[in-house]
């Protein structure tokens, strides 16, 4: 039976790198922290900062940088889905004026006064990043607590024991 190109792509680009990470001998704790950090950084509602932020945080906490960036890339579809809810939450948190974020309304704002439109969108995006920042730590802790037992079950026992020996 022949697999579809989509299935082959997913196997090659998602499952193979994850399987490779699991075989690297990382402890369940380090792998759970890596996944939690990569997932939280991957949904920040600021396009283009995930790689830099993920790299800096992984280096700071002595985690696998490639694994952290890989996880952040894998959750980037969630970044697009969660950007507007984060922005709306930030607008609500800071009591900013309601901002219509449909394509036509944004286009109309730019036609009317593009500098004011940029200013409003910049402030709304900063409010969204602030809402993300408030939710990042609790979400990361929950994700870590969920992933730790999973990785303890999935990782081979010999690698877990070998990683604990100094």
DSSP file (Angstrom, degrees, kcal/mol; ACC not computed):
  #  RESIDUE AA STRUCTURE BP1 BP2  ACC     N-H-->O    O-->H-N    N-H-->O    O-->H-N    TCO  KAPPA ALPHA  PHI   PSI    X-CA   Y-CA   Z-CA
    1    1 A X              0   0    0      0, 0.0     2,-0.4     0, 0.0     0, 0.0   0.000 360.0 360.0 360.0 131.6    0.0    0.0    0.0
    2    2 A X        -     0   0    0      1,-0.0     2,-0.2     0, 0.0     0, 0.0  -0.714 360.0-132.1 -93.0 133.9    1.4    3.4   -1.0
    3    3 A X        -     0   0    0     -2,-0.4     2,-0.1     1,-0.1    -1,-0.0  -0.513  25.2-108.7 -82.3 151.3    1.4    6.3    1.4
    4    4 A X     >  -     0   0    0     -2,-0.2     4,-2.3     1,-0.1     5,-0.2  -0.367  27.7-112.1 -73.9 158.4    0.1    9.7    0.4
    5    5 A X  H  > S+     0   0    0      1,-0.2     4,-2.3     2,-0.2     5,-0.1   0.837 118.0  55.5 -60.0 -32.4    2.6   12.5    0.0
    6    6 A X  H  > S+     0   0    0      2,-0.2     4,-2.5     1,-0.2    -1,-0.2   0.926 108.2  47.2 -66.7 -44.0    1.1   14.3    3.0
    7    7 A X  H  > S+     0   0    0      2,-0.2     4,-2.6     1,-0.2    -2,-0.2   0.917 113.0  49.0 -63.0 -44.0    1.7   11.2    5.2
    8    8 A X  H  X S+     0   0    0     -4,-2.3     4,-2.4     1,-0.2    -1,-0.2   0.900 111.0  50.5 -62.6 -40.8    5.2   10.9    4.0
    9    9 A X  H  X S+     0   0    0     -4,-2.3     4,-3.1    -5,-0.2     5,-0.3   0.934 111.6  47.2 -62.3 -46.4    5.9   14.6    4.6
   10   10 A X  H  X>S+     0   0    0     -4,-2.5     4,-2.2     1,-0.2     5,-1.8   0.907 113.1  48.9 -63.3 -42.4    4.5   14.3    8.2
   11   11 A X  I  <>S+     0   0    0     -4,-2.6     5,-2.2     3,-0.2    -1,-0.2   0.916 117.9  40.7 -61.6 -42.5    6.6   11.2    8.9
   12   12 A X  I  <5S+     0   0    0     -4,-2.4     5,-0.3    -5,-0.2    -2,-0.2   0.892 125.5  32.5 -75.3 -40.6    9.7   12.8    7.5
   13   13 A X  I  <5S+     0   0    0     -4,-3.1    -3,-0.2    -5,-0.2    -2,-0.2   0.660 133.2  19.2 -95.9 -18.2    9.3   16.3    8.9
   14   14 A X  I  X5S+     0   0    0     -4,-2.2     4,-1.8    -5,-0.3    -3,-0.2   0.758 125.8  37.3-115.5 -60.0    7.6   15.7   12.3
   15   15 A X  I  ><S+     0   0    0     -5,-1.8     4,-2.7     1,-0.2     5,-0.2   0.886 113.7  53.8 -70.0 -39.8    7.8   12.1   13.5
   16   16 A X  H  ><S+     0   0    0     -5,-2.2     4,-2.3    -6,-0.3    -1,-0.2   0.935 111.1  45.0 -63.6 -46.6   11.4   11.4   12.4
   17   17 A X  H  > S+     0   0    0     -5,-0.3     4,-2.2     2,-0.2    -1,-0.2   0.904 114.9  48.7 -64.0 -38.1   12.9   14.5   14.2
   18   18 A X  H  X S+     0   0    0     -4,-1.8     4,-2.1     2,-0.2    -2,-0.2   0.923 111.6  49.3 -65.9 -42.6   10.9   13.8   17.3
   19   19 A X  H  X S+     0   0    0     -4,-2.7     4,-1.1     1,-0.2    -1,-0.2   0.890 109.6  52.4 -62.0 -39.2   12.0   10.1   17.3
   20   20 A X  H  < S+     0   0    0     -4,-2.3     3,-0.4    -5,-0.2     4,-0.3   0.907 107.8  51.6 -62.8 -41.7   15.6   11.3   16.8
   21   21 A X  H ><>S+     0   0    0     -4,-2.2     3,-1.4     1,-0.2     5,-0.5   0.897 106.4  53.9 -61.5 -40.4   15.2   13.5   19.9
   22   22 A X  H ><5S+     0   0    0     -4,-2.1     3,-0.5     1,-0.3    -1,-0.2   0.769 107.3  52.0 -66.5 -24.4   13.9   10.7   22.0
   23   23 A X  T 3<5S+     0   0    0     -4,-1.1    -1,-0.3    -3,-0.4    -2,-0.2   0.455  85.9  86.4 -90.3  -0.4   16.9    8.6   21.1
   24   24 A X  T < 5S-     0   0    0     -3,-1.4    -1,-0.2    -4,-0.3    -2,-0.1   0.572 102.8-111.9 -79.4  -7.8   19.5   11.3   22.1
   25   25 A X  T < 5 +     0   0    0     -3,-0.5     2,-0.1     1,-0.2    -3,-0.1   0.682  58.4 158.8  88.1  17.9   19.6   10.2   25.7
   26   26 A X      < -     0   0    0     -5,-0.5    -1,-0.2     1,-0.1   137,-0.1  -0.474  44.4-111.5 -71.3 147.0   17.9   13.2   27.3
   27   27 A X     >  -     0   0    0     -2,-0.1     4,-2.6     1,-0.1     5,-0.2  -0.386  25.3-112.3 -72.2 156.9   16.4   12.7   30.7
   28   28 A X  H  > S+     0   0    0      1,-0.2     4,-2.5     2,-0.2     5,-0.2   0.881 118.6  53.3 -57.1 -37.2   12.6   12.8   31.0
   29   29 A X  H  > S+     0   0    0      2,-0.2     4,-2.5     1,-0.2     5,-0.2   0.955 110.9  44.0 -62.2 -51.0   12.9   16.0   33.0
   30   30 A X  H  > S+     0   0    0      1,-0.2     4,-2.5     2,-0.2    -2,-0.2   0.893 115.3  49.0 -62.8 -40.0   15.1   17.8   30.4
   31   31 A X  H  X S+     0   0    0     -4,-2.6     4,-2.5     2,-0.2    -1,-0.2   0.899 111.4  49.0 -68.1 -39.5   12.9   16.6   27.6
   32   32 A X  H  X S+     0   0    0     -4,-2.5     4,-2.5    -5,-0.2    -2,-0.2   0.901 112.9  47.5 -65.7 -40.7    9.7   17.7   29.3
   33   33 A X  H  X S+     0   0    0     -4,-2.5     4,-2.9     2,-0.2     5,-0.3   0.912 112.0  51.2 -65.2 -41.7   11.2   21.1   30.1
   34   34 A X  H  X S+     0   0    0     -4,-2.5     4,-2.7    -5,-0.2    -2,-0.2   0.927 112.8  44.6 -60.7 -46.9   12.3   21.4   26.4
   35   35 A X  H  X S+     0   0    0     -4,-2.5     4,-2.5     2,-0.2     5,-0.2   0.922 115.0  48.1 -65.6 -44.2    8.9   20.6   25.1
   36   36 A X  H  X S+     0   0    0     -4,-2.5     4,-2.4     2,-0.2     5,-0.2   0.934 115.2  44.7 -62.9 -46.0    7.1   22.9   27.5
   37   37 A X  H  X S+     0   0    0     -4,-2.9     4,-2.7     1,-0.2     5,-0.3   0.928 114.6  48.3 -64.8 -45.3    9.5   25.8   26.8
   38   38 A X  H  X S+     0   0    0     -4,-2.7     4,-2.0    -5,-0.3    -1,-0.2   0.886 113.1  48.0 -62.7 -39.3    9.4   25.3   23.1
   39   39 A X  H  X S+     0   0    0     -4,-2.5     4,-0.7    -5,-0.2    -1,-0.2   0.914 113.6  46.2 -68.8 -42.5    5.6   25.1   23.1
   40   40 A X  H >< S+     0   0    0     -4,-2.4     3,-0.8    -5,-0.2    -2,-0.2   0.928 116.4  44.4 -67.0 -44.1    5.1   28.2   25.2
   41   41 A X  H >< S+     0   0    0     -4,-2.7     3,-1.4     1,-0.2    -1,-0.2   0.856 106.2  63.4 -67.5 -33.7    7.6   30.2   23.1
   42   42 A X  H 3< S+     0   0    0     -4,-2.0    -1,-0.2    -5,-0.3    37,-0.2   0.681 102.2  48.9 -66.9 -18.0    6.1   28.9   19.9
   43   43 A X  T << S+     0   0    0     -3,-0.8    -1,-0.3    -4,-0.7    -2,-0.2   0.306  73.2 133.0-106.1  10.1    2.8   30.5   20.5
   44   44 A X    <   -     0   0    0     -3,-1.4     2,-1.8    -4,-0.1     5,-0.2  -0.401  64.1-125.3 -58.6 132.2    4.0   34.0   21.4
   45   45 A X  S    S+     0   0    0     83,-0.2     2,-0.4    37,-0.1    84,-0.2  -0.146  84.1  94.2 -80.7  47.9    1.8   36.4   19.4
   46   46 A X  S >  S-     0   0    0     -2,-1.8     3,-1.4    82,-0.1     4,-0.3  -0.899  74.5-134.2-137.1 105.7    4.7   38.2   17.8
   47   47 A X  T 3  S+     0   0    0     -2,-0.4    -2,-0.1     1,-0.2     0, 0.0  -0.355  84.5  19.7 -63.7 131.3    5.7   36.8   14.4
   48   48 A X  T 3  S+     0   0    0     -2,-0.1     4,-0.3     4,-0.0    -1,-0.2   0.414  99.5  86.5  96.4  -0.9    9.4   36.2   13.9
   49   49 A X    <>  +     0   0    0     -3,-1.4     4,-2.7    -5,-0.2     5,-0.3   0.519  61.6  87.5-107.4  -5.2   10.7   36.2   17.5
   50   50 A X  H  > S+     0   0    0     -4,-0.3     4,-2.9     1,-0.2     5,-0.3   0.891  88.6  48.6 -65.5 -40.1   10.2   32.5   18.4
   51   51 A X  H  > S+     0   0    0      2,-0.2     4,-2.4     1,-0.2    -1,-0.2   0.942 116.1  42.3 -65.8 -46.9   13.5   31.3   17.1
   52   52 A X  H  > S+     0   0    0     -4,-0.3     4,-2.5     2,-0.2    -2,-0.2   0.932 118.6  45.1 -65.5 -45.7   15.6   34.0   18.8
   53   53 A X  H  X S+     0   0    0     -4,-2.7     4,-2.5     2,-0.2     5,-0.2   0.922 114.7  47.9 -65.6 -44.1   13.6   33.7   22.1
   54   54 A X  H  X S+     0   0    0     -4,-2.9     4,-2.4    -5,-0.3     5,-0.2   0.902 113.2  48.3 -63.1 -41.8   13.6   29.9   22.0
   55   55 A X  H  X S+     0   0    0     -4,-2.4     4,-2.4    -5,-0.3     5,-0.2   0.926 113.0  47.3 -63.9 -45.8   17.4   29.8   21.4
   56   56 A X  H  X S+     0   0    0     -4,-2.5     4,-2.2    -5,-0.2    -2,-0.2   0.925 115.5  44.2 -64.3 -44.9   18.1   32.3   24.1
   57   57 A X  H  X S+     0   0    0     -4,-2.5     4,-2.3     2,-0.2    -1,-0.2   0.898 113.3  50.6 -68.6 -39.8   16.0   30.6   26.7
   58   58 A X  H  <>S+     0   0    0     -4,-2.4     5,-3.2    -5,-0.2     4,-0.2   0.910 112.7  46.9 -64.2 -40.8   17.3   27.1   25.8
   59   59 A X  H ><5S+     0   0    0     -4,-2.4     3,-0.9     3,-0.2    -2,-0.2   0.904 111.3  52.0 -66.0 -40.3   20.8   28.3   26.1
   60   60 A X  H 3<5S+     0   0    0     -4,-2.2    -2,-0.2     1,-0.2    -1,-0.2   0.898 116.6  38.4 -62.4 -41.6   20.1   30.0   29.4
   61   61 A X  T 3<5S-     0   0    0     -4,-2.3    -1,-0.2    -5,-0.1    -2,-0.2   0.278 112.9-116.8 -95.4  11.0   18.6   26.9   30.9
   62   62 A X  T < 5 +     0   0    0     -3,-0.9    -3,-0.2    -4,-0.2     2,-0.2   0.904  64.4 146.3  55.8  47.6   21.1   24.6   29.3
   63   63 A X      < -     0   0    0     -5,-3.2     2,-0.7    -6,-0.1    -1,-0.2  -0.588  63.6 -79.1-104.2 170.5   18.5   22.7   27.2
   64   64 A X     >  -     0   0    0     -2,-0.2     4,-2.2     1,-0.2     5,-0.2  -0.618  41.2-160.6 -71.6 111.4   18.8   21.3   23.7
   65   65 A X  H  > S+     0   0    0     -2,-0.7     4,-2.6     1,-0.2     5,-0.2   0.915  87.6  51.0 -63.7 -45.3   18.5   24.3   21.5
   66   66 A X  H  > S+     0   0    0      1,-0.2     4,-2.4     2,-0.2    -1,-0.2   0.902 111.5  48.1 -61.3 -40.9   17.6   22.4   18.3
   67   67 A X  H  > S+     0   0    0      2,-0.2     4,-2.4     1,-0.2    -1,-0.2   0.904 111.3  50.1 -66.9 -40.8   14.9   20.5   20.2
   68   68 A X  H  X S+     0   0    0     -4,-2.2     4,-2.1     2,-0.2    -2,-0.2   0.927 113.4  45.0 -63.2 -44.9   13.4   23.7   21.7
   69   69 A X  H  X S+     0   0    0     -4,-2.6     4,-2.1     2,-0.2    -2,-0.2   0.884 111.1  54.5 -67.2 -38.5   13.3   25.4   18.3
   70   70 A X  H  X S+     0   0    0     -4,-2.4     4,-2.2    -5,-0.2    -2,-0.2   0.939 109.6  46.8 -59.8 -47.0   11.8   22.3   16.7
   71   71 A X  H  X S+     0   0    0     -4,-2.4     4,-1.6     1,-0.2    -1,-0.2   0.909 110.3  52.9 -62.9 -41.3    9.0   22.2   19.2
   72   72 A X  H  < S+     0   0    0     -4,-2.1    -1,-0.2     1,-0.2     4,-0.2   0.871 110.4  48.3 -64.0 -34.2    8.4   25.9   18.7
   73   73 A X  H >< S+     0   0    0     -4,-2.1     3,-1.0     1,-0.2     4,-0.3   0.873 107.5  55.4 -70.3 -36.8    8.1   25.4   15.0
   74   74 A X  H 3< S+     0   0    0     -4,-2.2     3,-0.4     1,-0.2    -2,-0.2   0.803 110.7  44.7 -67.4 -27.8    5.8   22.4   15.4
   75   75 A X  T >X S+     0   0    0     -4,-1.6     3,-1.2     1,-0.2     4,-1.1   0.384  81.1 104.3 -96.1   4.5    3.3   24.6   17.5
   76   76 A X  H <> S+     0   0    0     -3,-1.0     4,-1.6     1,-0.3    -1,-0.2   0.799  71.1  63.4 -60.9 -29.4    3.4   27.6   15.1
   77   77 A X  H 3> S+     0   0    0     -3,-0.4     4,-1.8    -4,-0.3    -1,-0.3   0.892 102.5  52.2 -58.8 -34.0    0.0   26.8   13.7
   78   78 A X  H <> S+     0   0    0     -3,-1.2     4,-2.7     1,-0.2    -1,-0.2   0.836 101.1  61.6 -66.6 -31.5   -1.3   27.4   17.2
   79   79 A X  H  X S+     0   0    0     -4,-1.1     4,-1.1   -37,-0.2    -1,-0.2   0.926 106.2  45.0 -59.3 -43.9    0.6   30.7   17.2
   80   80 A X  H  X S+     0   0    0     -4,-1.6     4,-0.5     1,-0.2    -1,-0.2   0.885 115.3  47.3 -68.0 -38.1   -1.6   31.9   14.3
   81   81 A X  H  < S+     0   0    0     -4,-1.8     4,-0.5     1,-0.2    -2,-0.2   0.838 117.3  41.7 -71.1 -32.6   -4.8   30.6   15.9
   82   82 A X  H  X S+     0   0    0     -4,-2.7     4,-2.4     1,-0.2     5,-0.2   0.524  90.0  87.7 -94.7  -6.5   -4.0   32.1   19.3
   83   83 A X  H  X S+     0   0    0     -4,-1.1     4,-2.4     1,-0.2     5,-0.2   0.948  92.1  43.7 -60.2 -50.4   -2.7   35.5   18.1
   84   84 A X  H  X S+     0   0    0     -4,-0.5     4,-3.0     1,-0.2     5,-0.2   0.920 113.1  50.4 -65.3 -43.7   -6.1   37.2   18.0
   85   85 A X  H  > S+     0   0    0     -4,-0.5     4,-2.4     1,-0.2    -1,-0.2   0.909 112.3  48.4 -60.3 -38.3   -7.3   35.7   21.3
   86   86 A X  H  X S+     0   0    0     -4,-2.4     4,-2.5     2,-0.2    -2,-0.2   0.923 112.8  47.9 -64.7 -42.9   -4.1   36.9   23.0
   87   87 A X  H  X S+     0   0    0     -4,-2.4     4,-2.5    -5,-0.2    -2,-0.2   0.925 112.7  48.1 -64.2 -44.1   -4.5   40.4   21.5
   88   88 A X  H  X S+     0   0    0     -4,-3.0     4,-2.2     2,-0.2    -1,-0.2   0.895 111.8  50.1 -63.7 -39.3   -8.2   40.6   22.5
   89   89 A X  H  X S+     0   0    0     -4,-2.4     4,-2.8    -5,-0.2    -2,-0.2   0.905 111.1  49.2 -64.7 -40.7   -7.3   39.4   26.1
   90   90 A X  H  X S+     0   0    0     -4,-2.5     4,-2.2     2,-0.2     6,-0.2   0.895 109.6  50.9 -65.2 -40.5   -4.5   42.1   26.2
   91   91 A X  H  X>S+     0   0    0     -4,-2.5     5,-2.1     1,-0.2     4,-0.6   0.912 113.7  45.7 -61.6 -42.4   -6.9   44.8   25.0
   92   92 A X  H ><5S+     0   0    0     -4,-2.2     3,-0.8     3,-0.2    -2,-0.2   0.925 111.5  51.9 -66.4 -44.7   -9.4   43.7   27.7
   93   93 A X  H 3<5S+     0   0    0     -4,-2.8    -2,-0.2     1,-0.2    -1,-0.2   0.882 117.0  37.9 -60.4 -40.6   -6.7   43.5   30.4
   94   94 A X  H 3<5S-     0   0    0     -4,-2.2    -1,-0.2    -5,-0.2    -2,-0.2   0.423 107.3-121.5 -95.0   1.3   -5.4   47.0   29.8
   95   95 A X  T <<5 +     0   0    0     -3,-0.8    -3,-0.2    -4,-0.6    -4,-0.1   0.840  52.4 165.8  64.6  33.3   -8.8   48.6   29.1
   96   96 A X      < -     0   0    0     -5,-2.1    -1,-0.2    -6,-0.2     2,-0.1  -0.351  47.1 -83.9 -77.1 162.2   -7.8   49.7   25.6
   97   97 A X        -     0   0    0      1,-0.1    -1,-0.1    -2,-0.1    -5,-0.0  -0.409  57.2 -94.5 -64.2 140.0  -10.3   50.8   23.0
   98   98 A X        -     0   0    0     -2,-0.1     2,-0.5    -3,-0.1    -1,-0.1  -0.305  42.1-153.8 -58.3 136.2  -11.9   47.9   21.2
   99   99 A X        -     0   0    0     -3,-0.1     2,-0.5    25,-0.0    -1,-0.1  -0.964   9.1-138.1-119.8 124.1  -10.0   47.3   17.9
  100  100 A X        -     0   0    0     -2,-0.5    -2,-0.0     1,-0.1     0, 0.0  -0.696  18.5-172.4 -80.6 126.4  -11.7   45.6   14.9
  101  101 A X        +     0   0    0     -2,-0.5     2,-0.1     4,-0.1    -1,-0.1   0.057  36.9 123.1-114.7  26.0   -9.2   43.2   13.5
  102  102 A X  S  > S-     0   0    0      1,-0.1     4,-2.4     4,-0.0     5,-0.2  -0.486  72.6-112.6 -80.5 160.5  -10.9   42.0   10.3
  103  103 A X  H  > S+     0   0    0      1,-0.2     4,-2.4     2,-0.2     5,-0.2   0.908 115.8  48.9 -58.9 -44.5   -9.0   42.5    7.0
  104  104 A X  H  > S+     0   0    0      1,-0.2     4,-2.2     2,-0.2    -1,-0.2   0.878 112.0  47.9 -66.8 -38.0  -11.4   45.1    5.7
  105  105 A X  H  > S+     0   0    0      2,-0.2     4,-2.2     1,-0.2    -1,-0.2   0.881 112.4  48.4 -71.9 -37.3  -11.3   47.2    8.9
  106  106 A X  H  X S+     0   0    0     -4,-2.4     4,-2.1     2,-0.2    -2,-0.2   0.913 111.6  50.6 -66.8 -41.2   -7.6   47.1    9.1
  107  107 A X  H  X S+     0   0    0     -4,-2.4     4,-2.1    -5,-0.2    -2,-0.2   0.909 110.3  49.8 -61.3 -42.0   -7.3   48.1    5.4
  108  108 A X  H  X S+     0   0    0     -4,-2.2     4,-2.1     1,-0.2    -1,-0.2   0.892 108.2  53.5 -64.7 -39.0   -9.7   51.0    6.1
  109  109 A X  H  X S+     0   0    0     -4,-2.2     4,-2.5     1,-0.2     8,-0.3   0.913 110.1  47.5 -60.7 -41.9   -7.6   52.1    9.1
  110  110 A X  H  < S+     0   0    0     -4,-2.1     4,-0.4     1,-0.2    -1,-0.2   0.859 111.0  50.8 -69.5 -34.6   -4.5   52.2    6.9
  111  111 A X  H  < S+     0   0    0     -4,-2.1    -1,-0.2     2,-0.2     3,-0.2   0.877 113.3  46.3 -68.7 -35.9   -6.3   54.1    4.1
  112  112 A X  H  < S-     0   0    0     -4,-2.1     2,-0.2     1,-0.2    -2,-0.2   0.968 141.2 -18.0 -71.0 -54.5   -7.5   56.7    6.6
  113  113 A X     X  -     0   0    0     -4,-2.5     4,-2.2    -5,-0.2    -1,-0.2  -0.743  58.0-167.7-157.7 101.6   -4.2   57.3    8.5
  114  114 A X  H  > S+     0   0    0     -4,-0.4     4,-2.3    -2,-0.2     5,-0.2   0.816  88.7  53.6 -68.9 -30.3   -1.5   54.7    8.2
  115  115 A X  H  > S+     0   0    0      2,-0.2     4,-2.2     1,-0.2    -1,-0.2   0.913 111.2  45.7 -69.2 -41.0    0.6   56.0   11.0
  116  116 A X  H  > S+     0   0    0      2,-0.2     4,-2.6     1,-0.2    -2,-0.2   0.885 112.0  52.7 -66.7 -37.9   -2.3   55.9   13.4
  117  117 A X  H  X S+     0   0    0     -4,-2.2     4,-2.6    -8,-0.3     5,-0.2   0.928 109.9  47.8 -63.2 -45.0   -3.1   52.4   12.2
  118  118 A X  H  X S+     0   0    0     -4,-2.3     4,-2.6     1,-0.2    -2,-0.2   0.915 112.1  50.4 -61.3 -42.3    0.4   51.2   12.8
  119  119 A X  H  X S+     0   0    0     -4,-2.2     4,-2.4     2,-0.2    -2,-0.2   0.928 112.1  46.2 -62.0 -46.2    0.4   52.8   16.3
  120  120 A X  H  X S+     0   0    0     -4,-2.6     4,-2.4     1,-0.2    -2,-0.2   0.917 115.1  46.2 -64.0 -43.5   -2.9   51.1   17.2
  121  121 A X  H  X S+     0   0    0     -4,-2.6     4,-2.4     2,-0.2    -1,-0.2   0.879 111.6  52.3 -68.4 -36.5   -1.8   47.7   15.9
  122  122 A X  H  X S+     0   0    0     -4,-2.6     4,-2.4    -5,-0.2    -2,-0.2   0.935 112.3  44.9 -62.4 -47.4    1.6   48.0   17.6
  123  123 A X  H  X S+     0   0    0     -4,-2.4     4,-2.3     1,-0.2    -2,-0.2   0.902 113.1  50.9 -65.1 -40.9   -0.1   48.7   21.0
  124  124 A X  H  X S+     0   0    0     -4,-2.4     4,-2.0     2,-0.2    -1,-0.2   0.902 110.8  48.9 -63.4 -40.1   -2.6   45.9   20.4
  125  125 A X  H  X S+     0   0    0     -4,-2.4     4,-2.5     2,-0.2    -2,-0.2   0.898 110.1  50.8 -67.4 -39.7    0.2   43.5   19.7
  126  126 A X  H  X S+     0   0    0     -4,-2.4     4,-2.1     2,-0.2    -2,-0.2   0.890 109.5  51.2 -63.0 -38.2    2.1   44.6   22.7
  127  127 A X  H  X S+     0   0    0     -4,-2.3     4,-2.2     2,-0.2    -2,-0.2   0.892 109.8  50.7 -63.8 -38.9   -1.0   44.0   24.8
  128  128 A X  H  X S+     0   0    0     -4,-2.0     4,-2.4     2,-0.2    -2,-0.2   0.894 109.0  49.8 -65.1 -41.0   -1.3   40.6   23.2
  129  129 A X  H  X S+     0   0    0     -4,-2.5     4,-2.6     2,-0.2    -1,-0.2   0.881 109.9  52.3 -64.7 -37.4    2.3   39.8   24.1
  130  130 A X  H  X S+     0   0    0     -4,-2.1     4,-2.0     2,-0.2    -2,-0.2   0.911 109.0  48.9 -64.3 -42.4    1.6   40.9   27.7
  131  131 A X  H  X S+     0   0    0     -4,-2.2     4,-1.4     1,-0.2    -2,-0.2   0.911 112.2  49.4 -63.1 -41.5   -1.4   38.6   27.9
  132  132 A X  H  X S+     0   0    0     -4,-2.4     4,-1.8     1,-0.2     3,-0.3   0.921 108.1  54.0 -60.7 -44.2    0.8   35.8   26.6
  133  133 A X  H  X S+     0   0    0     -4,-2.6     4,-0.8     1,-0.2    -1,-0.2   0.872 107.1  50.7 -61.9 -37.2    3.5   36.6   29.1
  134  134 A X  H  < S+     0   0    0     -4,-2.0     4,-0.4     1,-0.2    -1,-0.2   0.825 118.5  38.1 -68.2 -30.4    1.0   36.3   32.0
  135  135 A X  H  X S+     0   0    0     -4,-1.4     4,-2.1    -3,-0.3     5,-0.2   0.595  98.6  80.7 -94.9 -12.3   -0.2   32.9   30.8
  136  136 A X  H  X S+     0   0    0     -4,-1.8     4,-2.7     2,-0.2     5,-0.2   0.924  91.5  45.8 -64.9 -48.0    3.1   31.6   29.7
  137  137 A X  H  X S+     0   0    0     -4,-0.8     4,-2.5     2,-0.2     5,-0.2   0.955 116.0  43.7 -66.2 -50.6    4.5   30.4   33.0
  138  138 A X  H  > S+     0   0    0     -4,-0.4     4,-2.4     1,-0.2    -1,-0.2   0.919 116.6  48.2 -60.8 -39.9    1.3   28.7   34.3
  139  139 A X  H  X S+     0   0    0     -4,-2.1     4,-2.6     1,-0.2    -1,-0.2   0.904 111.8  49.9 -65.9 -39.7    0.8   27.0   30.8
  140  140 A X  H  X S+     0   0    0     -4,-2.7     4,-2.5    -5,-0.2    -1,-0.2   0.897 110.6  49.4 -64.5 -40.6    4.4   25.9   30.7
  141  141 A X  H  X S+     0   0    0     -4,-2.5     4,-2.6     2,-0.2    -2,-0.2   0.928 112.6  47.4 -64.6 -44.7    4.2   24.4   34.2
  142  142 A X  H  X S+     0   0    0     -4,-2.4     4,-1.9    -5,-0.2    -2,-0.2   0.928 112.9  48.7 -62.7 -44.7    1.0   22.5   33.3
  143  143 A X  H  X S+     0   0    0     -4,-2.6     4,-2.6     1,-0.2    -1,-0.2   0.904 111.5  50.2 -62.8 -40.7    2.5   21.3   30.1
  144  144 A X  H  X S+     0   0    0     -4,-2.5     4,-2.5     1,-0.2    -2,-0.2   0.937 110.2  49.7 -60.5 -47.1    5.7   20.2   31.9
  145  145 A X  H  X S+     0   0    0     -4,-2.6     4,-0.6     1,-0.2    -1,-0.2   0.805 114.4  45.6 -65.2 -28.9    3.6   18.3   34.5
  146  146 A X  H  X S+     0   0    0     -4,-1.9     4,-0.8    -5,-0.2    -1,-0.2   0.889 116.4  44.1 -77.5 -40.8    1.7   16.6   31.8
  147  147 A X  H  X S+     0   0    0     -4,-2.6     4,-2.8    -5,-0.2     5,-0.3   0.794  99.0  70.7 -78.6 -28.8    4.7   15.7   29.7
  148  148 A X  H  X S+     0   0    0     -4,-2.5     4,-2.0     1,-0.2    -1,-0.2   0.932 101.9  42.2 -58.1 -51.2    7.0   14.4   32.4
  149  149 A X  H  X S+     0   0    0     -4,-0.6     4,-1.5     1,-0.2    -1,-0.2   0.862 113.6  54.7 -65.0 -31.4    5.1   11.2   33.2
  150  150 A X  H  X S+     0   0    0     -4,-0.8     4,-2.3     1,-0.2    -2,-0.2   0.944 110.5  44.4 -64.7 -46.5    4.6   10.6   29.4
  151  151 A X  H  X S+     0   0    0     -4,-2.8     4,-2.4     1,-0.2    -1,-0.2   0.816 108.4  58.0 -70.0 -29.1    8.3   10.8   28.8
  152  152 A X  H  < S+     0   0    0     -4,-2.0    -1,-0.2    -5,-0.3    -2,-0.2   0.859 113.2  40.7 -65.5 -33.5    9.1    8.6   31.8
  153  153 A X  H  < S+     0   0    0     -4,-1.5    -2,-0.2    -3,-0.2    -1,-0.2   0.862 119.7  43.6 -79.0 -37.0    6.9    6.0   30.2
  154  154 A X  H  < S+     0   0    0     -4,-2.3    -2,-0.2    -5,-0.1    -3,-0.2   0.885  94.9  81.9 -81.0 -40.5    8.1    6.4   26.7
  155  155 A X  S  < S-     0   0    0     -4,-2.4  -132,-0.1    -5,-0.2  -127,-0.0  -0.400  91.9-101.6 -70.3 142.1   11.9    6.8   27.1
  156  156 A X     >  -     0   0    0      1,-0.1     4,-1.7    -2,-0.1     3,-0.4  -0.348  24.8-129.7 -61.8 140.5   13.8    3.5   27.5
  157  157 A X  H  > S+     0   0    0      1,-0.2     4,-2.5     2,-0.2     5,-0.2   0.836 104.4  59.1 -62.6 -34.6   14.7    2.7   31.1
  158  158 A X  H  > S+     0   0    0      1,-0.2     4,-2.4     2,-0.2    -1,-0.2   0.892 106.6  46.9 -65.3 -38.1   18.4    2.1   30.3
  159  159 A X  H  > S+     0   0    0     -3,-0.4     4,-2.1     2,-0.2    -1,-0.2   0.869 111.0  52.5 -71.2 -35.5   18.8    5.6   28.9
  160  160 A X  H  X S+     0   0    0     -4,-1.7     4,-1.1     2,-0.2    -2,-0.2   0.940 113.3  43.4 -63.9 -45.7   17.1    7.1   31.9
  161  161 A X  H  X S+     0   0    0     -4,-2.5     4,-0.9     1,-0.2     3,-0.4   0.907 114.0  50.6 -67.5 -41.4   19.4    5.3   34.3
  162  162 A X  H  < S+     0   0    0     -4,-2.4     3,-0.4     1,-0.2    -1,-0.2   0.857 107.5  54.2 -65.6 -35.0   22.5    6.1   32.2
  163  163 A X  H  < S+     0   0    0     -4,-2.1    -1,-0.2     1,-0.2    -2,-0.2   0.765 105.9  53.3 -71.6 -23.6   21.6    9.8   32.1
  164  164 A X  H  < S+     0   0    0     -4,-1.1     2,-0.4    -3,-0.4    -1,-0.2   0.702  88.6  90.7 -83.4 -19.7   21.4    9.9   35.9
  165  165 A X     <        0   0    0     -4,-0.9    -4,-0.0    -3,-0.4     0, 0.0  -0.628 360.0 360.0 -79.3 131.0   24.8    8.4   36.5
  166  166 A X              0   0    0     -2,-0.4    -1,-0.1     0, 0.0    -3,-0.1   0.505 360.0 360.0 -68.5 360.0   27.5   11.2   36.7
